[in-house]
Amino acid sequence: MKLKDLGEFGLIDRIARQVHKAPSVVLGIGDDAAALAPTAETLTLITSDMLLDGVHFDLNFTDAKSLGRKSLSVNLSDLAAMGATPRQFLLGIALPKDFSTELMDGFMAGVLEQAERFGVTLVGGDTCSSRSGLVVSITALGEQRPERVVKRSGASVGELVCVTGTVGDAAAGLELLRQGVREGFLVSRQLDPEPRIAVGVALADNGLATAMIDVSDGVVADLGHICELSGVGARLQLGALPFSDEYRTFCADDPYALGLSGGEDYELLFCIKPKHRDAVADLLAGFGVKFSVIGEVVKGEGIELVTPDGAPYQVVQKGFDHFQ
C-alpha cells in the first residue's frame, strides 16, 4: 500500500494506535495541541533536529527501522548533553505520496522502539506530502533541575577536556557506506548511534561536568563551541584521542583527520575539574562507559592540537557545516 491510498488522517491514526501514554501526558495525539504535566521544580529543555533525504541520510544505505531509531537518537543526544532526562517528543514528517506504508511502518517501529527504551512519549506533530524525498523533524523535550543544567559556557582554565567512548567511527562508517559496505561496527555507528542519556544525566546530577556538548559535528568543531561560549581556549593531546580498533585499521594512514572533524558519533564531550577525575571514572564505570581525558582548558582562544611527538597538527576541515 502507498501513502496516497492510506491518506493523511489514516496515517496519523496508524501512528497514534502504536503510541503508549505516559503519566506526564495529560492530552496526547488527537487534539490541536498536547497538554503536558511538568515535574515540579524542573526546567523544560527543548531541542529540535531535521533530517533530510540526501543530506543526513540515504535510503540506499539504511533500513527504515534504523533510520527511525537514529532520528530520535540525535535529539535525545542533545538533551543528554545538557543533563536532561527526556520526557516527550513531537514528530514532523514529510513523505512522497508513493512512499510505501511498509517503509513508514518500519520507520515508526524504530522511532517508537527507541522511545520506549528511553522512556520518552510521542505527543503529536505534523504530516504532509513532499516533492523532494523524505524529511523528518523531531522536537524533543526533557527536564532537569535549574541548578543542574549543564551548558556549553561553564568551562574554566585548568579543567580537563574529556570524551566518552570512541570518536571517528561514524565518519569512517559513512566512508564505508559510500564504498558499498553495508554492515560492520563502523557502519552501525553511523546508522544507529547510541545517545549517552544516562551518562549525561548522571554527570549533571552529581555536579561533575562544568560544560558539555555532544559530538555531532566533530571534536574540533564541538569543542570550539564550548571554548567560544566559555571564553577560553583548549589544548588537545592527539595521542589521547580514543579510537576503536576498527577505526585504527580503516584510518591507518592518518588516524586524526576523521577523528577530529568527523561528526555523528554522538559521544559526550565535557569538561571537569582535575580533582573529579577519579569520581567521573567510577561513575561512568557503573554504566559500562569508558571515557578519556584528551586535553585541558587554557587561557586565550582557539584549539591547539599536539601530536604524540609534540608537533603541532593542523586540521583541513574543522567539522561539518551545512553551508560550506
Secondary structure as UniProt FT lines:
FT   HELIX           3..6
FT   HELIX           8..16
FT   TURN            17..18
FT   TURN            23..24
FT   STRAND          25..27
FT   TURN            29..30
FT   STRAND          35..36
FT   TURN            40..41
FT   STRAND          43..53
FT   TURN            54..56
FT   TURN            59..61
FT   HELIX           64..80
FT   TURN            81..83
FT   STRAND          85..95
FT   TURN            97..98
FT   HELIX           101..118
FT   STRAND          121..129
FT   STRAND          135..144
FT   HELIX           146..148
FT   TURN            152..153
FT   TURN            157..158
FT   STRAND          160..164
FT   HELIX           169..178
FT   TURN            179..180
FT   HELIX           185..191
FT   HELIX           197..205
FT   TURN            206..207
FT   STRAND          211..214
FT   HELIX           219..230
FT   STRAND          233..237
FT   HELIX           238..240
FT   HELIX           245..250
FT   HELIX           256..261
FT   STRAND          268..272
FT   HELIX           274..276
FT   HELIX           277..285
FT   TURN            286..288
FT   STRAND          291..298
FT   STRAND          302..306
FT   TURN            308..309
FT   TURN            322..323
//
